[in-house]
């Protein structure tokens, strides 16, 4: 499947910004921190709100690390 001209332009812009920026911005900041906020809230809603601090602490450490590898 070929890219449309719009997709090709967007990909060229992403590549021009560099690999490190993609990893840190898209992987760690966008994916990692978003999941670090959403996941513990969802889990606390299911398991009980008293667990939120523990879940949040684990998520703030774990998801950005996973986001780095997601970006790679």
Secondary structure, 3 states (H helix, E strand, C coil): CCCCHHHHHHHHHHHHHCHHHHHHHHHHHHHHHHHHHHHHHHHHHHHCHHHHHHHHHHHHHHHHHHHHHHHC
